[in-house]
């Protein structure tokens, strides 16, 4: 059992050595793209929710 675990750890290290890791600049630029798109989608959904809520309040007033 211990031998199997050691072999798996050795195989994992060999596999990780073959990975083509992205550069720090690539990771940072991709991160900023994800953050900006997430903010845009968040603001868009908030605005759509706000407009729809006000529209339904106008169409179906609560007395």
N, C-alpha and C positions, 0 to 999 in steps of 0.2 A: 504494500500500500504506500509506504513512504517512497519507494522507488518510482511509483507511478506519479506521485505528486511532484517529485524532483524532475521527472521527464517532462511533465506538463509545464512546470515553471521554466525549464530550459527552452522548450518549444515556444512558449509565450515570449520570452526574451528575444529569441531569434526572429519571431514574427514582428515584434515591435522595432527591431533594428532595420527591417526591410520597409517599414512605413515611410512614405514620403511626407514628412511633416511640413505644414505651411510655415512661411516666415512670420515673424512677429508683426510686421507691417500688414501682411495679408489678413492675419487674424484680427488686428485692430480695425482695419477698414471694413471687414465683414461684420464685425461687432457693431460699428457705427451705423451701417446700413440696416441691420436688424433693429437697433434701437430707434432709428428715425422712422422706419416703416411701422413699427409697433406704436409709436406716438401718433403718427398720422392716422392709423386705423382706429386707435383709441379716441382721438378727437372727433373723427368722422362718425363713429358709432355714438358717441355722446351727443353730438349735434343732431344726428338723425333721431335719437331717442327723445331729445328735448323738443324738436319740431313736432314729432308725432304726438307726444304727450300734450303739447299746447293745442294741437289740432283737434285731438279727441276731447279735450276739455271744452273747446269752443263748440264742437258738434254735439257733445253729450254733457251739458252742464250738470253739475251736482247741486241739488237744492237741499 
